[in-house]
């Protein structure tokens, strides 16, 4: 009897972990995957591919876009847009994970005029925000057209405006949605200079945290587990990092940083250390010990000029890894910021207005996958010793601005024309 009780206790402890790991392996529910950590434990993703090798399927998308795909069970969701004389139409598209067949498309039009398709807006367009799902509904952020909830058949459940303003640069929306408990959280920096919490079931505004500094914050908010009982929403803005209480939208703490100008990368975390990248005209990175209340500026652990303008970093063990917008691959000590390696990837271009890298690197078991805009995807060894495993190219002349998604041995890459499924043959 005692042995049986011990076995039952072990099963009770282990089963939730098995279920969680299985769920994470199957689902990629938001930008940068489960928890926004850009990590998958999947050991079956191939290291090499091209137009035919390990290419399971290719899907021509019904519009352009820079948003990343998300996955729930056998469904892939991605947003697209078309721009014609009749106006801008944004769509949420559902694709079968195993066949690449488009199952449905649901479209939304803005009630107000969008910013003109010119300047830097042409670099990513009107569908740059990655959707999010809780397995019951799919939530998409369409800028001035609002936040929209759909069911799994494509039926619109609700639609909520989060503002119709424009940033002074008129670059359009870029931040992706995150979900926290009963909330959809959106960084409506362009539309209303506010972080907004919406009720998942109704779309009603639960709270709103405004701030003028948000105008240049294009980052996706990050849920930080401050303790087993307490989570905070972390949002970096020019020269500061904010921690917002998700229960009421109130500021829990802040810290001053030296990151001026545009902030695009998403926060990464290791235990109580938060890593913030970005800035303009000079990019910088900072590590902050997220402990305490009020002003945590004294908790800055290190600051570095080695950073990234758009792509976000990923954490493995004691190290940070990232690829910057110029095509430099980095590894740094998480605790000190000390650069372990800084290697230029073999790209034809490394500068100019059209930066060669927008997508964020992801960690897949022991490999780093880094997507460039027009020069293929690099696979690196996830270790402090730089090792380029492969450089994989697909015959697609579009821009690959989206970060990859992972699900059950399948790697999904999105250009502004197509969605690709990479997988080892069975």
C-alpha positions in Angstrom: 0.0 0.0 0.0 2.8 2.4 0.9 4.5 1.7 -2.5 1.2 2.3 -4.3 0.8 5.6 -2.5 4.3 6.7 -3.5 3.7 5.7 -7.1 0.4 7.6 -7.1 2.1 10.7 -5.6 4.8 10.5 -8.3 2.2 10.2 -11.0 0.3 13.2 -9.6 3.5 15.3 -9.7 4.8 14.2 -13.1 1.6 14.0 -15.1 0.9 17.8 -15.2 4.5 18.3 -16.4 4.1 15.7 -19.1 0.8 17.3 -20.2 2.4 20.8 -20.2 5.4 19.7 -22.2 3.1 17.9 -24.7 0.9 21.0 -25.0 3.9 23.2 -25.6 5.3 20.8 -28.2 2.0 21.0 -30.1 1.0 24.6 -29.6 2.7 27.9 -30.5 0.0 30.3 -29.3 1.6 33.7 -29.6 4.6 35.7 -30.8 7.7 33.8 -29.7 5.7 30.8 -28.6 4.6 29.7 -25.2 5.3 32.4 -22.6 6.9 34.5 -25.2 10.3 32.8 -24.5 11.1 31.8 -28.1 11.9 28.2 -27.0 10.8 24.8 -28.1 12.1 21.5 -26.8 11.3 19.8 -30.1 14.2 17.5 -31.1 12.8 16.6 -34.6 13.2 19.9 -36.5 15.5 19.4 -39.5 18.7 21.5 -39.8 18.7 21.6 -43.5 16.1 22.3 -46.2 15.4 23.9 -49.6 12.6 24.0 -52.1 12.3 20.2 -52.1 14.4 18.8 -49.3 12.4 18.5 -46.0 9.7 20.8 -47.6 6.4 19.3 -46.5 4.2 21.9 -48.1 4.0 25.5 -49.4 0.9 27.7 -49.0 0.3 30.8 -51.1 -1.2 33.4 -48.8 -4.2 35.6 -49.8 -2.3 38.8 -48.9 1.0 40.2 -47.7 2.1 40.6 -44.1 4.9 40.6 -41.6 3.1 38.9 -38.7 4.4 35.5 -37.4 2.3 32.3 -37.6 0.8 30.8 -34.5 -0.3 27.2 -34.0 -3.0 25.5 -32.0 -3.4 21.7 -32.5 -3.9 21.2 -36.3 -4.6 24.9 -37.1 -2.2 27.6 -38.1 -3.3 31.3 -37.9 -1.7 34.2 -39.7 -2.7 37.7 -40.6 -2.6 39.3 -44.1 -3.6 42.5 -45.8 -4.5 43.7 -49.3 -4.3 47.3 -50.4 -6.4 48.2 -53.4 -8.5 51.1 -54.7 -11.4 50.0 -52.5 -9.3 50.3 -49.4 -7.1 48.3 -47.0 -8.5 44.9 -46.0 -6.9 42.9 -43.2 -7.6 39.2 -42.7 -7.1 36.4 -40.3 -6.3 33.2 -42.2 -6.6 29.6 -40.9 -4.4 26.9 -42.5 -4.4 23.2 -41.9 -1.1 22.3 -40.3 -0.7 18.9 -42.0 -1.7 19.8 -45.6 -1.1 23.5 -46.0 -4.7 24.0 -47.2 -6.4 27.3 -46.4 -9.5 26.4 -44.3 -11.0 29.9 -44.0 -10.3 33.6 -44.2 -12.1 36.3 -42.2 -11.6 39.9 -43.2 -11.9 43.2 -41.3 -11.9 46.8 -42.7 -10.9 49.9 -40.7 -13.7 52.4 -39.9 -11.2 55.2 -40.4 -8.5 56.0 -43.0 -5.2 54.3 -42.5 -1.8 55.9 -42.7 -0.6 56.0 -46.4 1.4 53.1 -47.8 4.7 55.0 -48.0 8.1 55.3 -46.4 9.0 52.7 -43.8 5.5 51.5 -43.6 6.1 49.7 -46.9 8.8 47.6 -45.1 6.2 45.7 -43.2 2.7 46.8 -44.2 -0.7 46.6 -42.4 -0.5 43.1 -40.9 2.5 43.1 -38.7 1.0 42.1 -35.3 1.0 38.4 -34.5 -2.3 37.0 -33.3 -2.7 35.0 -30.1 -5.0 32.2 -29.0 -6.1 30.5 -25.9 -7.5 27.4 -27.7 -11.0 28.8 -27.6 -10.7 32.0 -29.5 -8.2 33.7 -31.8 -7.4 37.4 -31.1 -5.9 39.7 -33.8 -4.7 43.3 -33.6 -5.4 45.2 -36.7 -4.2 48.7 -35.8 -6.8 51.4 -36.5 -9.3 48.6 -37.3 -9.1 47.5 -33.7 -8.7 44.2 -31.8 -10.9 41.4 -33.1 -11.8 38.1 -31.6 -12.8 35.1 -33.8 -13.9 31.6 -33.0 -12.2 28.6 -34.6 -14.6 28.6 -37.6 -13.6 32.2 -38.4 -16.8 33.8 -37.0 -16.2 37.3 -35.6 -17.1 37.3 -31.8 -16.3 40.9 -31.0 -14.4 44.0 -32.2 -13.0 46.8 -30.1 -11.3 50.0 -31.1 -8.1 50.8 -29.2 -7.6 54.2 -30.8 -7.2 55.7 -34.3 -4.2 58.1 -33.8 -1.0 57.9 -35.7 2.6 58.1 -34.5 4.6 61.1 -35.7 6.6 58.7 -38.0 3.5 57.0 -39.4 5.2 53.6 -39.3 2.0 51.7 -38.4 1.4 49.1 -35.7 4.0 46.4 -34.9 3.4 45.1 -31.3 1.7 41.7 -30.9 -1.0 40.7 -28.5 -0.5 38.7 -25.4 -3.0 36.9 -23.2 -3.0 36.8 -19.4 -5.8 35.0 -17.5 -9.0 36.7 -18.7 -7.3 39.5 -20.5 -6.1 40.4 -24.0 -3.3 42.9 -23.6 -2.4 45.2 -26.4 0.3 47.8 -26.7 -1.7 50.4 -28.7 1.3 52.7 -28.9 0.4 54.1 -32.3 -3.3 54.3 -31.8 -3.7 55.8 -28.3 -0.3 55.8 -26.5 -1.6 53.2 -24.1 -1.3 49.7 -22.8 -4.9 48.3 -22.7 -6.4 45.3 -21.0 -9.5 43.9 -22.7 -11.9 41.2 -21.5 -11.3 38.1 -23.5 -15.0 37.2 -23.7 -16.5 40.6 -24.5 -13.7 42.9 -25.7 -14.7 45.4 -23.1 -11.9 47.6 -21.7 -10.9 46.5 -18.2 -8.1 49.0 -17.7 -6.0 51.4 -19.6 -2.4 52.6 -18.8 -1.6 55.7 -20.9 1.8 57.3 -21.3 3.3 59.6 -23.9 6.6 57.6 -23.9 4.7 54.7 -25.6 4.8 56.5 -28.9 8.1 55.0 -29.9 7.5 51.6 -28.1 6.9 49.0 -30.8 7.6 46.1 -28.4 5.4 43.2 -27.5 4.6 43.2 -23.8 6.1 40.3 -21.7 4.5 38.5 -18.8 7.1 38.2 -16.1 6.7 35.8 -13.2 7.8 38.0 -10.3 6.8 35.2 -7.9 4.7 32.1 -8.0 1.7 34.2 -6.9 2.5 37.4 -8.9 2.9 38.3 -12.5 3.7 41.6 -14.1 3.4 43.0 -17.6 6.8 44.3 -18.7 6.9 47.1 -21.3 10.1 48.9 -22.3 9.7 52.5 -23.6 12.4 55.1 -24.5 14.7 55.5 -21.5 12.6 53.4 -19.1 11.2 49.9 -18.4 7.7 49.7 -16.9 6.2 46.9 -14.9 2.4 47.0 -15.0 0.0 45.2 -12.6 -2.2 43.1 -14.9 -5.1 43.2 -12.4 -5.6 46.9 -12.6 -3.2 48.5 -15.1 -1.3 50.4 -12.4 2.4 50.9 -12.5 4.1 48.5 -10.1 7.6 49.8 -10.7 9.9 51.5 -13.2 13.5 51.8 -14.0 15.4 54.4 -16.0 17.7 53.2 -18.9 20.0 54.7 -21.5 18.0 53.3 -24.4 16.9 56.3 -26.4 14.5 56.4 -29.3 12.7 53.4 -30.8 12.2 50.3 -28.7 11.2 47.2 -30.8 12.7 44.0 -29.3 10.7 42.1 -26.7 12.0 41.6 -23.2 13.8 38.3 -22.4 14.1 37.0 -18.8 16.3 34.7 -16.8 15.1 34.2 -13.2 14.8 37.8 -11.8 17.0 39.3 -14.6 15.2 41.2 -17.4 17.1 41.9 -20.6 16.0 45.0 -22.6 17.3 45.7 -26.2 16.8 48.5 -28.7 17.3 52.2 -29.1 18.1 54.7 -31.8 20.3 56.1 -33.2 22.6 53.8 -31.1 21.3 50.5 -30.0 22.0 49.3 -26.4 21.1 46.5 -24.1 20.6 46.5 -20.3 20.1 43.9 -17.7 17.8 44.8 -14.8 17.3 42.9 -11.5 13.5 43.0 -11.2 13.2 43.1 -7.4 11.6 45.8 -5.3 9.1 48.6 -5.7 9.0 52.1 -7.0 12.2 53.3 -8.8 14.4 50.3 -9.6 17.0 52.3 -11.6 19.7 51.3 -9.1 19.0 47.7 -10.1 20.6 48.0 -13.5 23.2 45.2 -13.5 24.9 46.0 -16.7 24.7 48.1 -19.9 26.2 47.3 -23.3 26.4 48.8 -26.7 26.1 45.3 -28.2 22.4 45.0 -29.0 19.7 44.8 -31.6 17.4 47.3 -33.3 14.5 44.9 -34.2 15.1 41.2 -33.4 14.7 40.0 -29.8 17.2 37.9 -27.8 16.7 34.4 -26.4 18.1 32.9 -23.2 19.7 29.4 -22.8 21.4 28.5 -19.6 23.8 31.2 -18.6 23.9 32.9 -22.0 22.0 35.3 -24.2 21.9 34.8 -27.9 20.6 37.1 -30.7 21.1 38.1 -34.2 20.9 41.8 -34.9 19.3 43.7 -37.8 22.7 43.9 -39.6 23.3 40.1 -39.5 25.7 39.8 -36.6 25.2 36.7 -34.4 26.0 37.2 -30.7 26.5 35.2 -27.5 26.9 37.0 -24.2 27.0 36.1 -20.5 23.6 36.8 -19.1 25.0 37.7 -15.7 27.6 40.3 -16.9 26.8 41.2 -20.5 30.3 40.0 -21.5 30.4 39.1 -25.2 31.5 35.5 -25.8 31.3 35.8 -29.6 30.3 38.3 -32.2 30.2 36.8 -35.7 29.0 38.2 -39.0 26.8 35.8 -40.9 27.5 35.4 -44.6 25.0 38.0 -45.9 25.4 39.9 -49.2 23.9 43.0 -47.5 24.4 44.3 -44.0 23.1 47.9 -44.0 20.9 50.5 -45.6 17.3 51.4 -45.0 16.1 47.9 -45.6 17.9 46.1 -42.8 18.6 42.5 -43.6 17.1 41.0 -40.4 13.7 41.7 -38.8 12.8 38.3 -37.4 13.7 37.2 -33.9 15.9 34.2 -33.3 14.3 31.1 -31.7 15.9 28.3 -29.7 14.8 24.8 -30.7 16.3 22.2 -28.3 20.0 22.8 -28.9 19.8 24.8 -32.1 19.3 28.5 -32.9 17.2 29.4 -35.9 17.7 32.9 -37.4 15.6 34.0 -40.3 16.9 36.8 -42.6 14.6 38.9 -44.8 15.9 37.9 -48.2 18.9 35.7 -47.7 17.6 32.5 -46.2 17.7 31.0 -42.7 20.7 30.2 -40.6 20.9 27.4 -38.1 23.5 27.8 -35.3 24.7 25.6 -32.5 23.2 26.9 -29.2 26.4 26.9 -27.4 29.0 29.6 -26.4 31.3 28.2 -29.2 30.1 29.7 -32.5 29.2 27.1 -35.0 27.2 27.6 -38.2 25.4 24.4 -38.8 23.6 25.3 -42.1 22.4 28.1 -44.3 19.1 27.2 -45.9 17.4 29.1 -48.8 14.0 28.9 -50.4 13.1 30.3 -53.9 10.9 33.1 -52.7 11.7 36.7 -53.7 9.5 38.1 -50.9 10.5 39.4 -47.5 10.8 37.0 -44.6 10.0 39.4 -41.8 8.2 37.0 -39.5 9.7 35.0 -36.7 9.4 31.2 -37.0 6.9 28.9 -35.3 7.3 25.3 -34.1 4.9 22.5 -33.6 5.3 18.7 -33.4 8.4 18.3 -35.5 7.4 21.1 -38.0 9.0 24.4 -38.6 6.8 27.2 -40.1 8.4 30.0 -42.0 6.4 32.9 -43.4 7.3 35.4 -46.2 5.1 38.2 -47.3 3.8 35.9 -50.0 3.8 32.3 -48.7 3.8 30.1 -45.6 6.2 27.1 -45.6 6.2 23.9 -43.5 9.6 22.3 -43.0 9.7 18.8 -41.6 11.7 15.5 -41.7 10.0 13.0 -44.0 8.3 10.2 -42.1 
